[in-house]
Amino acid sequence: MKDNTLKENKDFRRLYYRGKNQASPVLVTYAMKNRRSDCAYGITTGKKIGGAVERNRARRIIRVAYRNLEGRINGGWDFVFVARSKTTKVKEQEVERAMLNHLIAVGAINEEA
């Protein structure tokens, strides 16, 4: 399965400035409706996270969490996930829980009872 990822700087900037955002100690999420039926995502890990090993781990954890929640997203959305320094120190389930709460808050996922 091919991931639909954001690669262009303009896409990231559009979400930073015009998207809805949610923050937690392990993750920051920017979300915005798109005009397509599919979803796209991008992941940002800055130098503050640590060296290459830590940054790659953060990206891997975020990617797995997104794939686990991908099937529950309504309609077409674009997301940018920003790793925080705590991201590499917690389990993937905690990042997934934070991501789920963020996606519910911005309206990308309907909360089931």
N, C-alpha and C positions, 0 to 999 in steps of 0.2 A: 504494500500500500504506500503510495507516494504522499508525503506530507505536503500540505499547502502552506508554505512558509513565506513570511515577509522578509524581503532582502534589501529593498530600496530604502535609503535614508529618508526620503520624503514620506514613505508610509509610516515609519517610526515617528517622525516629527508630527504628522497629522494626528496620530493617536495621542501623543504627549500633550498637544495643545487643544485638541477638540474632543478627545475621548473622555469617557467617565473613568474615574480612577478609584481604586480601593487599595488600602495598605494594611499590612500586618507585619509582625516582626520577621517573618520568614520570606515574604513575597510582596511585590507591588504589582497590581494588575491594571492595565489600561484597556478599555474595551469601547468599541464603536460599531454600530450597525453598518453593514455594507449593502450594496445593491445587488449582490450576487446571492445565490442560494447556499454557497459553501462558506466554510470558515477558514480563516488564515491566521497564523500566529507567528510571533517573533520573540526571541529570548535575548535579553541583554544581561551580560555579566561584566561588571567593571573591575578595575584593578584592585579596588578595596576588598574584593571577595578573597583574594589571595593569588597564589601562583596559578600556572596553567592547569595543574592537576585539580585544584579546588574549583576553578572556574568551569572546567569540563564536567566535574561531578555535579555542580549546581545546574548546568544546562541539562545534563542527563536526567536528574531528578525531576526537574520541571517538565521535560518532554514526556516522561512516563506518566506523571500526574495528569497532564493534559490529555494524553491518549486514553487514560482510564475514564475521563469525564466527557470526551469528545462526542460520544453517542447521545448524550443527554441535552446537548445545546440546541436551542430552537433557532431555526432560520440561519441567515448569514451574518456572521460577526467577524471583526478583526480584533485580535488581541496582541498586546505586548506584555510579556512577563519580565519583570526586573528582579534579578536575584539580589538578596541581601546577605550580609556576612553570616547570619545565622543559618542560611539555606543549606550550607554544606555540613552543618553540625547536627541536623535533625533527620529523622527518618522520612522516607518518601511519603508515608501515609499522612504525616503532619502537613507537608507541603500540599498534598492533595486536598486535605480538609480545608486549609486556608484558601486554596484556589476555588473549591466548591462554594465556600461562603462568599467570596468575591463575585463569582459568576451569578449567584443568586441575587446578590445586592444590586448588580448592574442590570439585571433582567434577562440575562442570556439563558438561564436555566429556571424553569418553573419549579418552585419548591413543592415536593410531594409530601403529603401528610405523614 
